Amino acid sequence: MPTLYTWHSADFDITADQVDRSKSSYSSSVEGYEEKISALSNHFGTDQHVFCFVSPEQHVYYETDRTVEWIVEAQDEDLLGYVDNGRWESYLNGECCMIAALRTGFTGIEDWSAILKLPVPNKRLRRKRSYRWISINRAEVLDDQVF
């Protein structure tokens, strides 16, 4: 059972809400993002998924629009796959194909993410923390719910 960490805006509930990719900051900052994420969704047969860190140390800077951290204890059936983050960035920049970034399991890649199906069942939740952004690498915890 991997423990996963995913960050979202305060108005997005991973246990209930539908993903609206147009709200993502990547949608406006990465050329062709919506088409590329749509290709990923087509590959998995669903557009209801989120990227998750597999270690809390991977989250090295704060995005002002993502102030809520969800910590999930996932089961294998909750996961669609894994991503080599370096190759995913290359894919987003048009430098490689999507398939080169995908993995079916952990393969020893140092920087990787898991793709989690939505909605997340409540029984998988471990923690939900809300933050106030102070700087790019510092935030204050406003609320901490343990499930």
MARSE-914441 format. One record per residue: x, y, z of N, C-alpha, C, CB in turn; residue in three letters. Coordinates in steps of 0.1 Angstrom, whole numbers, plus 5000, padded with zeros to 4 digits. Glycine has a CB too. Example, Ala and Ser with C-alpha at 12.3 -4.5 7.8 and 13.67 -1.06 7.14 Angstrom:
BEGIN
513249435078512349555078513249675078511349555090ALA512849785071513749895071512950005079514149945057SER
This chain:
BEGIN
500849885000500050005000500950125000499150005012MET501050194989501850324989501050434995502250354975PRO501850525002501250645008501550754997501950685022THR500550824993500650924982500351064988499750884970LEU500851164981500751304985500351384973502051364992TYR499151454974498651524962498151664967497651454954THR498451764959498151904963497051964953499451994962TRP496052034959495052084951494552214956493851984949HIS493652284949493052404954492052374965492352484942SER491752474973490852454984489452414979490752584992ALA489052444967487752414962487652284955487252524953ASP488652194956488652074949488751954959489852064939PHE487751864959487651754969487951624961486251754976ASP489051564964489451444957488451324959490851404960ILE487651334969486651224972485351244965486451214987THR485151354959483851384952483851454939482951454962ALA484751554938484651644926485151574914485451764929ASP484651624902485151594889486351684886484051594879GLN487351634879488551714875488151804864489651614871VAL488451934865488352034855489752074851487352154859ASP490352024841491752044838491952194834492151954827ARG490952264829491052404826491452494838489852454819SER491152444850491452524862492952504866490552474873LYS493552414860494952384864495852504859495452254858SER496852544867497752644863498652594851498752684875SER498752464850499552414838498752434825499752264840TYR497452444826496652464814496952594807495152464818SER497352694815497652824809499152844807497052934818SER499952764814501352784813502152694805501952784827SER501552574801502252474793501552464780502352334800VAL502152504769501552494756501152354752502552544745GLU499852334748499352204745499052114756500252144736GLY498952174769498752084781497452004780498752174793TYR496452074776495152004777495151884767493952094773GLU495751904755495751794745496651684751496351844732GLU497751714757498651614762498051534774499951674767LYS497351604783496751534794495551454789496251634805ILE494851504778493851424772494351294766493151514761SER495551294760496151174755496351074766497451204747ALA496851124778497051044790495750984794497651124801LEU494651064795493351014799492850914789492351134799SER493050934776492650834766493450704768492850884752ASN494650714772495550594774494950514786496950634777HIS494450574796493950514808492450484808494350594821PHE491750544798490350524797489550604806490050374799GLY490150704812489350794822490150924823489150724836THR489351034824489951164826489851204841489251274818ASP489451104850489351134864490451074871487951084869GLN491551154872492751104878493651224882493651014869HIS494451204892495451314896496851254898494951374910VAL497751334896499151304899499451314914500151394891PHE500251214919500551214933502051194935499751104941CYS502651264945504051234948504051104956504651354957PHE505151034956505250914964506150934976505950804955VAL506551064978507351094990507051244993508851074988SER506951285006506651425009507851515005506351435024PRO509051455004510151535001510151584986511451455003GLU509351514978509251554964508551694962508451454956GLN507751734971507051864970507951974976505651864978HIS508752034967509852124971509452274970511052094963VAL508352304964507952444963506452444963508552514951TYR505852554968504452574969503852654957504052644982TYR502752614952502052684942500852754949501552584930GLU500752884946499752964954498252914951499753104949THR498052844940496652794938496452654944496352794923ASP497452594949497252454955497652464970498252354947ARG496652484978496852514992496452395001496152634996THR495952284995495452175003496252044999493952145001VAL496851985009497551855007496751745012498951865015GLU496551645003495751525007496851415008494651484996TRP496751335019497651215020496751095020498451225034ILE497051005010496250895007496950765009495650904993VAL496350665015496950525016496250445005496750465030GLU496950434993496350374981496550224981496850444969ALA495650164974495750024971496050014956494349944974GLN496649894952496949884938495849914929497449734936ASP494649874932493449894923493150044922492249814928GLU493650134931493350274930494350344920493550334944ASP495350274916496350334907496250304893497750294912LEU496350404884496350374870497750344864495750494863LEU498750404871500050384866501050474873500150394851GLY502250474868503350564873503950644862504350474881TYR504550754866505250844857506650874861504450974855VAL507550864852508950914853508851064852509950844843ASP508951144862508751284862509651364852508951344876ASN510851324851511751384841511251364827513151334843GLY510851244824510351214810509051284808510251064808ARG508251294819506951364817507151504814506051344830TRP508051574820508451714817508851724802509551764826GLU509651624798510151624784508951604775511151504782SER508051524778506751504770506051634769505851394776TYR505851704781505151824780505851934772504951884795LEU507151924771507952014763508051974749509252034769ASN507451864745507451814731508751744728507251924722GLY509551694738510851634735510851484735511751684746GLU509651424739509551274738508151234738510251204750CYS507851114735506451064735505951034749506250944725CYS504651034750504051004763504350864769502551024762MET504350764760504650634764505950614771504550534752ILE506950694766508250694772508250734787509250774764ALA507250814791507250864805506450774814506551004805ALA505650684809504850594817505550474822503550554809LEU505150424834505650304839504550224845506750334850ARG504650094845503550014851503749984866503449884843THR504950014870505249994885506550074888505349844888GLY506850064900508150134905509350064899508150144920PHE510150134893511350074886512650134891511250084871THR512650194903513850254908514150394904515050164905GLY513250454896513450594892513450684904512350634882ILE514350774905514450854917513350954918515750934917GLU512851014907511851114907510651064899512351254901ASP509651014906508450954899507250994906508650804897TRP506150974900504851004905503850884902504251134900SER502750884910501750784908500550854902501350704921ALA499750784894498550844889497350774896498450824873ILE496650844904495550794912494150824906495650864926LEU493350714906491950724901491150814910491350584899LYS490250884905489250964913487850904910489251114909LEU486950914919487150974933487850884942485751014939PRO488550934952489250854962488250814973490450934968VAL488150684976487250644987487750705000487250494988PRO486750745008487050805021487950715030485750835029ASN487750585029488550495037490050495033488050355035LYS490450555022491850565018492550695023491950565003ARG491750785028492250915033493050895046491151015034LEU494150955047494950955060494951095066496350895058ARG495051195057495251325063494851435052496751355068ARG494451545057494151665048494651785055492651675044LYS495551855049496151975055495952095046497651955058ARG495552205052495352325045496452425049493952395048SER496952495039498152585042497852725037499352525034TYR498652815043498652955038500052965032498353055049ARG500153005020501353025013502153145018501153034997TRP503353125022504253235027505253275017504853195040ILE505953175011506853205000506953074992508353235006SER507753074982507852964973508252834980508752984961ILE508952844991509352714998508952715013510852704997ASN507952795016507452795030505952825031508252905038ARG505352745039503852765042503552735056503052665032ALA502452795060501952775074500752685074501652915081GLU500752585083499552495083498452565090499952365091VAL497252575083496052635089495152535095495352715078LEU495052415089494152315094494752175091492752325087ASP494652085100495251955099494251845103496551945107ASP493651775094492651675097493251535095491351685088GLN493151455106493651315105492451225104494551285117VAL492451135095491251045093491550915099490951035078PHE
